Amino acid sequence: MFKQKGAFVLALLLIVSIVFGGCAAKSNNEETTKPTEAVTETVAEDGTKLSNDASDFVMLSEAVPDVILEIRYYSTYNFVGDRIDGYEEPVALITKEAAAALKKVSDDVMAKGYRLKIYDAYRPQKAVTNFVNWAKDAEDTRMKEYFYPDLEKDVLFPQGYIMEHSGHSRGSTVDLTLFDMKTEKELDMGGTFDFFGEESHPDYKNITKVQFNNRMILRKAMLDNGFKPLAEEWWHFTLENEPYPDTYFTFPVNSDSVKK
C-alpha cells in the first residue's frame, strides 16, 4: 500500500513539473522573442512609395570590415544639434548591392594607405521629416556657426539644402571621407561634412591644391567602382545602378532591422 501511495505521489509530482515547466518555458520564450513587424508598402500623399522591408539591407561594418564609422546623426554634432529621429544605434545600414560596390572602393583606397570613414548611409524617412520640421523652426539656430554661418535658416529649404525626401532613404547612398592610416587622421578636404555652402561643392577652387587633390582621390575611387557624385557635396555618392530608385524606406537604423 505504501509503495502504491509513493508511486502515486511521484506520478503527481511529475505531472505538476511538466505542466508548470512548460508554462515557464512559454513565459520565457514570450519575453525573449520579439514580434516580427509585418512588411508593408504604402504611398505617401505626394505619391512617394514607402516601405519598411529591410530584407535587402546589411550592416555596412560587416560587409566592409575596414570602414570607420562616425554616424553623425546618432550624435549631437550635426546641423540640428540633436540625435536625429530613427537613429537608434551608431551603425550604418546599406543595400547589399551598394555594400558590395563599397567593398571594392575600400580595397582600392586601402592599397593607397587610406580607409573609408562613414558619416551616414541609409537614412529612414522619419529622419528626413525631422530635418524638415527643424528647418521650419526659425528660432532653432544652435548649430548655425558650425554648419551654415553664411546663410539664414529660412533659405535652407527653398534652396534645396533640406528636402521632403532624401536619396539616402533609398538605401544606396553614402556620405564619407578618407582616413589616412599613416597620419591616423582624416584627409584634409578643405571643408567639413554637412557644411551648407559653396565650399562643399566638389569642384570648389578656393582651397589648397592638397585639399582639392584629396577630394579627387575620394571622388575617383567612388566613380571607378560604380557610384555617382552630387554636385553640391564632396562627401555624397549614390550607387549608379541603385536597386530601389523609386522606394523610400522607413525602418530605423539599428542592428535589429537587418537581423530579423
Secondary structure, 3 states (H helix, E strand, C coil): CHHHHHHHHHHHHHHHHHHHHHHHHHHHHHHHCCCCCCCCEEECCCCCEEECCCCCEEEHHHHCCCCEECCHHHCCCCCCCCCCCCECCCCCEEEHHHHHHHHHHHHHHHCCCEEEEEEECCCCHHHHHHHHHHHCCCCCCCCHHHHCCCCCHHHCCCCCCCCCCCHHHHCCEEEEEEEECCCCEECCCCCCCCCCCHHHCCCCCCCCHHHHHHHHHHHHHHHHCCEEEECCEEEEEEECCCCCCCEEECCCECHHHHCC
